[in-house]
Amino acid sequence: MQETLIREIIYNIEKVIIGKELEIFNILKGILADGHVLIEDVPGVGKTTLVKALAKTFSLSYKRIQFTPDLLPSDILGVSIYNQKNGEFEFIKGPIFSNIVLADEINRTSPKTQSALLEVMEEKQVSEGNITYKLREPFIVLATQNPIEYEGTYILPEAQLDRFIIKVNVGYPNKEYESKMLKLYRNNNPLEDISSVATGSDLVNLQKKVKDVYVADKINEYIVNISNATRNNKYLSLGVSPRGSLALLRVCQASAFIKGRNYVIPEDIKENILLVFCHRVTLSSLAKAQNYKVNEIIEDVLNSVSVPEIEGNIL
């Protein structure tokens, strides 16, 4: 039943985003792991359309926040306004109070405004004075950002990056799929034609089932050993935090769940480590001097850690 639903979800989004099954699959892993997703790529490859298709697929409330240099924290979270009739302040909720929030071009606003997302992404709540407002489940932030080499962009703070469970790149479609896209979009917008195939309750139930996927002690140790190796690597000035270790665990549970497995294996770690770790580490000056890339360092770290042996289907 759950495998059928997941296939329907991916198929529905593929009606709008053509030839990107792997990217959709990866984003779905992040969402089923109850995390937030950072999508980085050049403008025009379908990042925003993908998020809209996802919201429509699950029939969830959706808000888009366009991040600009003059955006204020109150434009995201909301603001208290004095009501002259009753003599009290009233909190007007901002666009963050939605099931799916598209933080579009998040790295085009100042670090001060970006930090407004820290509490809400981690604790799913907004604090205003002495009052805390809980957000409705599910709550997912899908942020898009342009590569930092682009003009008018800010580097996201480490604390902000660490809140995203994975980072994915959409990339350009190949010629065949781009031609198919031109034909499909010539007369209409497929986004208007797709319907929901699941509900918010379905998503919450899937997220709960993902957390029940079995993780053996040896797998936990494997993840911790890899994370610890990033913290003691001369090519990295900032290693992976404990939150990053937990993120890898959750994504691997989601990956196993999507594949119809109720337990995590070392191959799940190897498959997802770049998605989870690459945006969480910082290259040292030595690595930059030798023109190393983040994914190369992470792969070297992975290869340096012993893989636990499998005994039957359970470690």
HELIX and SHEET records of a PDB file:
HELIX    1   1 GLN A    2  GLU A   14  1                                  13    
HELIX    2   2 GLU A   21  LEU A   32  1                                  12    
HELIX    3   3 LYS A   47  THR A   57  1                                  11    
HELIX    4   4 PRO A   73  LEU A   77  1                                   5    
HELIX    5   5 ILE A  106  ARG A  108  5                                   3    
HELIX    6   6 PRO A  111  GLN A  114  1                                   4    
HELIX    7   7 SER A  115  LEU A  117  5                                   3    
HELIX    8   8 LEU A  118  GLU A  123  1                                   6    
HELIX    9   9 GLU A  158  LEU A  161  1                                   4    
HELIX   10  10 LYS A  175  TYR A  185  1                                  11    
HELIX   11  11 PRO A  190  GLU A  192  5                                   3    
HELIX   12  12 GLY A  200  LYS A  211  1                                  12    
HELIX   13  13 ASP A  217  ARG A  231  1                                  15    
HELIX   14  14 PRO A  242  ILE A  258  1                                  17    
HELIX   15  15 PRO A  266  PHE A  277  1                                  12    
HELIX   16  16 SER A  285  ALA A  289  1                                   5    
HELIX   17  17 VAL A  294  SER A  304  1                                  11    
SHEET    1   A 5 TYR A  62  GLN A  66  0                                        
SHEET    2   A 5 ILE A 100  ASP A 104  1                                        
SHEET    3   A 5 ILE A 140  GLN A 145  1                                        
SHEET    4   A 5 HIS A  36  GLU A  40  1                                        
SHEET    5   A 5 PHE A 164  VAL A 168  1                                        
SHEET    1   B 2 GLY A  78  ASN A  83  0                                        
SHEET    2   B 2 GLU A  88  LYS A  93 -1                                        
SHEET    1   C 2 GLN A 125  GLU A 128  0                                        
SHEET    2   C 2 ILE A 131  LYS A 134 -1                                        
SHEET    1   D 2 LEU A 236  LEU A 238  0                                        
SHEET    2   D 2 THR A 282  LEU A 283 -1                                        
END                                                                             
